[in-house]
Amino acid sequence: MVQLPLLRLFPEARAVKSFPENTVGAFSGIYKLLPLFPFLIFGVFSLEVKASTFQATLSCEFSGKVTTTAACLINDGSMSYIEITTFEKPDIIQPYELNRLGQETRDGVKFTLSKSFNFRVVNASDHLTLRLIIADRNGNIVYEDAVGRLGVLYVGNETP
């Protein structure tokens, strides 16, 4: 039998438990990983939360009432698309892929922008208004713009 301390993280702990020699290797591997658990559980999430400082809403409106956002990106068979760079990742989002951008709500598509981002979209609709609202993490609106037919919403704070 080999003696292993129960808590290697706290040397002041005096508790010792006996394990058969064939199980010692399995437990010692777990002890080596214990210091990483807090980072794995909290570190990854806290980095993303700190970087996610803006909440954006992209909406499509007719006479002041919100309709499906894809309607502003499609016109008689031709389509517009969204160019976005956020979390240091550039992406192109087609109208049929809006679920990749964020969650469609009654207010439009809500999505998260990192501290550094670029966003560009063209309104393809003849009769609908495309609106973008960006708020900081406290809910204060830091940007709002609306465009009609062939209008471009282009905003960002990313340095090239």
C-alpha positions as CSV (number, residue, x, y, z in Angstrom):
1,M,0.0,0.0,0.0
2,V,1.1,3.6,-0.8
3,Q,0.1,6.6,1.2
4,L,-1.3,9.6,-0.7
5,P,-2.5,12.9,0.9
6,L,-6.1,13.7,0.1
7,L,-5.4,17.4,-0.5
8,R,-2.1,18.2,-2.2
9,L,-3.3,21.8,-2.7
10,F,-3.2,22.3,1.1
11,P,0.0,21.0,2.7
12,E,-1.3,21.9,6.1
13,A,-3.9,19.1,5.8
14,R,-2.8,16.0,7.7
15,A,-5.4,13.6,6.5
16,V,-4.0,10.6,4.7
17,K,-5.8,7.7,3.1
18,S,-4.4,4.4,1.9
19,F,-5.0,3.1,-1.7
20,P,-3.9,-0.1,-3.3
21,E,-0.7,0.4,-5.4
22,N,-2.5,-0.4,-8.7
23,T,-4.9,2.7,-8.2
24,V,-2.1,5.2,-7.2
25,G,-1.3,6.1,-10.8
26,A,-4.9,7.0,-11.6
27,F,-5.3,9.3,-8.6
28,S,-1.9,11.0,-9.0
29,G,-2.9,12.0,-12.6
30,I,-6.1,13.6,-11.2
31,Y,-4.1,15.6,-8.6
32,K,-1.8,17.0,-11.4
33,L,-4.9,18.4,-13.1
34,L,-6.6,19.9,-10.0
35,P,-4.8,23.2,-10.2
36,L,-6.2,23.6,-13.8
37,F,-9.9,23.1,-12.9
38,P,-10.6,26.7,-11.8
39,F,-9.1,28.0,-15.0
40,L,-11.0,25.5,-17.1
41,I,-14.3,26.2,-15.4
42,F,-14.0,30.0,-14.8
43,G,-11.1,31.2,-16.9
44,V,-12.5,30.6,-20.4
45,F,-15.9,32.1,-19.5
46,S,-14.6,35.1,-17.8
47,L,-12.4,36.0,-20.8
48,E,-15.3,36.0,-23.1
49,V,-17.5,38.0,-20.7
50,K,-14.9,40.7,-20.3
51,A,-14.5,40.9,-24.1
52,S,-18.3,41.0,-24.7
53,T,-18.9,44.7,-24.0
54,F,-21.6,45.6,-26.6
55,Q,-25.1,44.2,-27.2
56,A,-26.4,44.9,-30.7
57,T,-29.8,44.6,-32.3
58,L,-30.4,44.5,-36.1
59,S,-34.0,45.0,-37.0
60,C,-36.1,45.4,-40.2
61,E,-39.1,47.7,-39.9
62,F,-42.2,48.7,-41.9
63,S,-44.1,51.8,-40.7
64,G,-42.3,51.6,-37.4
65,K,-43.2,47.9,-36.7
66,V,-40.5,45.3,-36.6
67,T,-40.7,42.4,-39.1
68,T,-38.3,39.5,-39.8
69,T,-34.8,40.8,-40.2
70,A,-34.1,38.7,-43.3
71,A,-36.8,40.7,-45.2
72,C,-34.4,43.7,-45.4
73,L,-31.6,41.5,-46.9
74,I,-33.6,39.9,-49.7
75,N,-35.2,41.7,-52.7
76,D,-36.7,40.0,-55.8
77,G,-34.1,37.2,-55.8
78,S,-31.1,39.3,-55.0
79,M,-29.6,39.2,-51.5
80,S,-27.5,41.3,-49.3
81,Y,-25.3,39.9,-46.6
82,I,-23.6,40.9,-43.4
83,E,-19.9,41.4,-43.0
84,I,-18.8,41.2,-39.4
85,T,-15.5,41.0,-37.5
86,T,-16.0,40.4,-33.8
87,F,-13.9,38.5,-31.3
88,E,-11.0,38.8,-33.8
89,K,-12.9,36.6,-36.3
90,P,-14.2,37.9,-39.7
91,D,-17.4,36.3,-41.0
92,I,-19.9,36.7,-43.8
93,I,-23.5,36.0,-42.8
94,Q,-26.2,35.4,-45.5
95,P,-29.9,36.2,-44.8
96,Y,-30.7,32.5,-44.3
97,E,-28.0,32.2,-41.7
98,L,-29.1,35.0,-39.3
99,N,-29.3,32.4,-36.5
100,R,-25.5,32.3,-36.7
101,L,-25.4,36.0,-35.9
102,G,-27.7,35.9,-32.9
103,Q,-31.2,35.3,-31.6
104,E,-34.2,36.7,-33.5
105,T,-36.5,38.4,-31.1
106,R,-39.6,40.6,-31.4
107,D,-37.1,43.5,-31.5
108,G,-34.9,42.1,-34.2
109,V,-31.7,39.9,-34.2
110,K,-29.8,40.4,-30.9
111,F,-26.1,39.6,-30.9
112,T,-22.9,40.3,-29.0
113,L,-20.0,42.4,-30.2
114,S,-16.5,42.3,-28.7
115,K,-14.7,45.5,-27.6
116,S,-13.1,45.7,-31.1
117,F,-15.5,45.0,-34.0
118,N,-16.6,46.0,-37.6
119,F,-20.1,45.5,-38.9
120,R,-21.4,46.2,-42.4
121,V,-24.7,45.5,-44.1
122,V,-26.7,46.9,-47.1
123,N,-30.5,47.2,-47.0
124,A,-31.7,45.4,-50.1
125,S,-35.4,46.1,-49.6
126,D,-37.3,48.7,-51.5
127,H,-39.8,49.5,-48.8
128,L,-38.4,48.4,-45.4
129,T,-36.0,50.2,-43.0
130,L,-33.0,48.5,-41.6
131,R,-32.0,49.6,-38.1
132,L,-28.9,48.9,-36.0
133,I,-28.7,49.7,-32.3
134,I,-25.6,49.1,-30.2
135,A,-25.6,49.4,-26.5
136,D,-22.8,49.0,-23.9
137,R,-23.0,46.5,-21.2
138,N,-24.9,48.9,-19.0
139,G,-27.7,49.2,-21.6
140,N,-26.7,52.8,-22.7
141,I,-27.2,53.2,-26.5
142,V,-23.8,54.1,-28.0
143,Y,-24.9,53.9,-31.7
144,E,-28.1,53.9,-33.6
145,D,-28.7,54.3,-37.3
146,A,-31.4,53.4,-39.8
147,V,-31.2,53.2,-43.6
148,G,-33.6,52.7,-46.5
149,R,-33.2,51.1,-49.9
150,L,-29.5,50.4,-50.7
151,G,-28.5,52.3,-47.6
152,V,-25.4,51.0,-45.8
153,L,-25.0,50.5,-42.1
154,Y,-21.2,50.5,-41.5
155,V,-19.9,50.8,-38.0
156,G,-16.9,49.6,-36.1
157,N,-14.1,50.5,-33.7
158,E,-11.5,48.0,-34.9
159,T,-8.2,49.4,-36.0
160,P,-6.8,47.8,-39.2
